[in-house]
Protein backbone atom coordinates (compact mmCIF):
# COMPACT_ATOMS: atom_id res chain seq x y z
CA UNK A 1 0.00 0.00 0.00
CA UNK A 2 1.33 3.43 -0.91
CA UNK A 3 1.24 5.81 2.05
CA UNK A 4 0.28 9.41 1.44
CA UNK A 5 0.52 12.36 3.83
CA UNK A 6 -3.15 13.34 3.69
CA UNK A 7 -5.25 12.66 6.81
CA UNK A 8 -7.64 10.44 4.86
CA UNK A 9 -4.97 7.96 3.82
CA UNK A 10 -3.57 7.93 7.33
CA UNK A 11 -6.99 7.13 8.78
CA UNK A 12 -7.63 4.45 6.17
CA UNK A 13 -4.25 2.88 6.96
CA UNK A 14 -5.15 2.87 10.64
CA UNK A 15 -8.46 1.19 9.87
CA UNK A 16 -6.67 -1.53 7.91
CA UNK A 17 -4.03 -2.00 10.61
CA UNK A 18 -6.61 -2.33 13.35
CA UNK A 19 -8.50 -4.91 11.31
CA UNK A 20 -12.00 -4.53 12.64
CA UNK A 21 -11.18 -4.27 16.32
CA UNK A 22 -12.42 -1.35 18.38
CA UNK A 23 -10.49 1.81 17.68
CA UNK A 24 -8.14 2.84 20.51
CA UNK A 25 -9.16 5.99 22.37
CA UNK A 26 -6.23 8.06 21.08
CA UNK A 27 -7.30 7.50 17.48
CA UNK A 28 -10.90 8.34 18.33
CA UNK A 29 -9.72 11.59 19.87
CA UNK A 30 -7.47 12.42 16.91
CA UNK A 31 -10.26 11.67 14.43
CA UNK A 32 -12.68 13.85 16.41
CA UNK A 33 -10.23 16.75 16.62
CA UNK A 34 -9.45 16.47 12.89
CA UNK A 35 -13.13 16.38 11.97
CA UNK A 36 -13.96 19.39 14.14
CA UNK A 37 -10.99 21.41 12.87
CA UNK A 38 -12.00 20.72 9.28
CA UNK A 39 -15.68 21.47 9.93
CA UNK A 40 -15.18 24.65 12.00
CA UNK A 41 -12.44 25.86 9.64
CA UNK A 42 -14.74 25.25 6.67
CA UNK A 43 -17.64 27.10 8.30
CA UNK A 44 -15.44 30.02 9.33
CA UNK A 45 -13.90 30.21 5.85
CA UNK A 46 -17.36 30.08 4.28
CA UNK A 47 -18.48 33.08 6.34
CA UNK A 48 -15.32 35.04 5.50
CA UNK A 49 -15.50 34.17 1.79
CA UNK A 50 -19.18 35.13 1.62
CA UNK A 51 -18.51 38.48 3.31
CA UNK A 52 -15.57 39.07 0.97
CA UNK A 53 -17.65 38.16 -2.06
CA UNK A 54 -20.53 40.41 -1.00
CA UNK A 55 -18.45 43.45 -0.05
CA UNK A 56 -15.46 43.42 -2.37
CA UNK A 57 -16.99 42.36 -5.67
CA UNK A 58 -20.11 42.90 -7.67
CA UNK A 59 -22.64 40.19 -6.77
CA UNK A 60 -22.81 38.86 -10.33
CA UNK A 61 -19.12 39.30 -11.12
CA UNK A 62 -17.28 36.12 -12.01
CA UNK A 63 -14.17 35.93 -9.85
CA UNK A 64 -11.99 32.86 -10.34
CA UNK A 65 -10.11 33.25 -7.05
CA UNK A 66 -13.33 33.35 -5.02
CA UNK A 67 -14.75 30.40 -6.96
CA UNK A 68 -11.67 28.36 -6.13
CA UNK A 69 -11.93 29.53 -2.52
CA UNK A 70 -15.53 28.29 -2.31
CA UNK A 71 -14.47 24.98 -3.86
CA UNK A 72 -11.74 24.54 -1.24
CA UNK A 73 -14.27 25.34 1.49
CA UNK A 74 -16.62 22.64 0.19
CA UNK A 75 -13.73 20.17 0.21
CA UNK A 76 -12.97 21.11 3.86
CA UNK A 77 -16.59 20.56 4.88
CA UNK A 78 -16.87 17.25 3.03
CA UNK A 79 -13.54 16.11 4.50
CA UNK A 80 -14.82 16.82 8.01
CA UNK A 81 -17.92 14.74 7.38
CA UNK A 82 -15.89 11.88 5.87
CA UNK A 83 -13.50 11.78 8.84
CA UNK A 84 -16.39 11.72 11.30
CA UNK A 85 -18.16 8.95 9.38
CA UNK A 86 -14.95 6.89 9.39
CA UNK A 87 -14.69 7.41 13.13
CA UNK A 88 -18.29 6.28 13.65
CA UNK A 89 -17.76 3.15 11.56
CA UNK A 90 -14.83 2.11 13.72
CA UNK A 91 -16.87 2.01 16.95
Secondary structure, DSSP 8 states (H G I E B T S, - for coil): ----SSHHHHHHHHHHHHTTS---HHHHHHHHHHHHHHHHHHHHHHHHHHHHHHHHS-TT---HHHHHHHHHHHHHHHHHHHHHHHHHHT-
